[in-house]
Amino acid sequence: MPTPLSTVAVALGVDDFASMPPIMTPEMLSDQLPDVEPRTLQDWRYRKIGPTYTRDEQTRRVYYLKSDVIAWLTKSRRPHSTNFEGNTP
């Protein structure tokens, strides 16, 4: 039986999260998530809707932890919606 995390990975079109680095820049995270550009991550930070991030106070660089990204993806999962006839797919 697939785990919730493997289900998220399949939905994103990735094999699993084993290859994801433990700490990522926005550019690195963008490479891991299909169709998510660094500018989108910046917008999500501004709107406070994306994964948790940390900022180096000296360099002002943004970093994402693998564990935070996975937690955000898992939390962001939504159940399937119904089709127009009201039936589930």
C-alpha positions as CSV (number, residue, x, y, z in Angstrom):
1,M,0.0,0.0,0.0
2,P,1.5,3.4,-0.9
3,T,2.3,5.8,1.9
4,P,0.9,9.3,1.8
5,L,4.3,10.7,1.0
6,S,4.8,8.4,-2.0
7,T,1.3,9.4,-3.2
8,V,2.4,13.0,-3.1
9,A,5.6,12.2,-4.9
10,V,3.7,10.4,-7.7
11,A,1.2,13.3,-8.0
12,L,4.2,15.6,-8.4
13,G,5.7,13.4,-11.1
14,V,8.8,12.5,-9.0
15,D,9.9,9.0,-8.1
16,D,10.4,9.8,-4.4
17,F,12.0,12.4,-2.2
18,A,15.2,10.5,-1.6
19,S,17.1,12.5,-4.1
20,M,16.0,15.8,-2.6
21,P,18.8,17.6,-0.9
22,P,18.3,18.3,2.9
23,I,18.8,22.1,2.4
24,M,17.8,23.9,-0.8
25,T,17.9,27.4,-2.3
26,P,14.8,28.5,-4.1
27,E,16.5,27.6,-7.4
28,M,17.2,24.1,-6.1
29,L,13.7,23.6,-4.8
30,S,12.3,24.8,-8.1
31,D,14.3,22.1,-9.8
32,Q,12.6,19.5,-7.5
33,L,9.0,20.7,-8.1
34,P,7.7,20.5,-11.6
35,D,6.1,23.8,-12.8
36,V,7.2,25.8,-9.8
37,E,9.6,28.6,-10.7
38,P,11.8,30.5,-8.2
39,R,9.6,33.6,-8.8
40,T,6.6,31.5,-7.7
41,L,8.4,30.6,-4.5
42,Q,9.1,34.2,-3.9
43,D,5.5,35.1,-4.4
44,W,4.4,32.3,-2.0
45,R,6.8,33.7,0.6
46,Y,5.3,37.1,0.3
47,R,1.8,35.8,0.5
48,K,2.7,33.3,3.3
49,I,1.3,30.3,1.5
50,G,4.3,28.2,0.6
51,P,6.6,25.9,2.5
52,T,8.3,27.2,5.6
53,Y,11.7,28.8,4.8
54,T,14.6,30.3,6.7
55,R,16.6,33.3,5.8
56,D,20.3,33.8,6.6
57,E,20.4,37.1,8.4
58,Q,23.9,38.0,7.1
59,T,23.5,37.1,3.4
60,R,19.7,37.4,3.2
61,R,19.7,34.2,1.2
62,V,16.5,32.0,1.5
63,Y,16.8,28.3,2.3
64,Y,14.2,25.5,2.4
65,L,14.6,22.4,4.6
66,K,13.6,19.1,2.9
67,S,11.5,18.2,6.0
68,D,9.6,21.5,5.8
69,V,8.9,21.1,2.1
70,I,7.7,17.5,2.6
71,A,5.5,18.6,5.5
72,W,4.0,21.4,3.4
73,L,3.3,19.1,0.5
74,T,1.7,16.5,2.7
75,K,-0.4,19.1,4.5
76,S,-1.4,20.7,1.1
77,R,-3.0,17.5,-0.3
78,R,-6.6,17.8,-1.2
79,P,-9.2,15.0,-1.7
80,H,-10.4,14.3,-5.2
81,S,-13.3,16.5,-6.2
82,T,-16.5,15.3,-7.8
83,N,-17.1,15.5,-11.5
84,F,-19.9,17.7,-13.0
85,E,-22.5,15.0,-12.6
86,G,-21.7,14.9,-8.9
87,N,-20.0,11.5,-9.1
88,T,-16.6,10.8,-7.8
89,P,-14.1,9.8,-10.5
